Amino acid sequence: MTTTNPSAVEPAQGDALVLVDVQCDFLPGGSLAVPKGDEIIPVLNRYLAAFSRRGLPIFATRDWHPPSHCSFKNRGGQWPVHCVANTPGAAFPAALKLPPEAVVISKARFVDRDAYSGFDRTELEARLRLVKARRLFIGGLATDYCVLHTVRDALDRGFKVFLLCDAIRAVNLRADDGAKAEAEMLSLGALPLLVHELAA
């Protein structure tokens, strides 16, 4: 993707990195694997290092479902059982270099309510306000579901959003779902960013 940033983007005070649902069940071999989802981990590690080095806040959302969550096919939902709280599939992969200071936000914790957005019935907004975040750098899984909804909600709440276009992958139930979701996020005001455009 060609981005519109004229020069390197320098993370600074007022910025926060938000990783969306980079969990084992969404990676190859997981129960709801996103195609090529593992490809984003080395890229996200570069973003993580840049934010950690500057002492800037890092957040990681995760699906944290009860065993009989409404989104599961055995409950009439759309998806196979995935990311059940306190199971290996809900864990962050070992290859993802989340620093100890990263704030973990658990979502979709209520049995009869699905939640794609990291803001949906979580403390994410409150925690972002607490650290006076104004610009959010958002990447993760999956482009056409949880990333899309998290970016929408971030923009609705007045945050400026950089979409980490090299650190997202789509489920693509329909072949163009990911491309449509990415186009929608940019049309709503998210700014595209690639890791090589991040200041060292």
Secondary structure as GFF3:
##gff-version 3
##sequence-region A 1 200
A	DSSP	beta_strand	15	20	.	.	.	ID=ss1
A	DSSP	three_ten_helix	24	26	.	.	.	ID=ss2
A	DSSP	three_ten_helix	37	39	.	.	.	ID=ss3
A	DSSP	alpha_helix	40	53	.	.	.	ID=ss4
A	DSSP	beta_strand	58	63	.	.	.	ID=ss5
A	DSSP	three_ten_helix	73	75	.	.	.	ID=ss6
A	DSSP	three_ten_helix	88	90	.	.	.	ID=ss7
A	DSSP	beta_strand	103	107	.	.	.	ID=ss8
A	DSSP	alpha_helix	124	130	.	.	.	ID=ss9
A	DSSP	beta_strand	135	141	.	.	.	ID=ss10
A	DSSP	pi_helix	143	147	.	.	.	ID=ss11
A	DSSP	alpha_helix	148	156	.	.	.	ID=ss12
A	DSSP	beta_strand	160	169	.	.	.	ID=ss13
A	DSSP	alpha_helix	177	187	.	.	.	ID=ss14
A	DSSP	beta_strand	191	193	.	.	.	ID=ss15
A	DSSP	three_ten_helix	195	197	.	.	.	ID=ss16
###
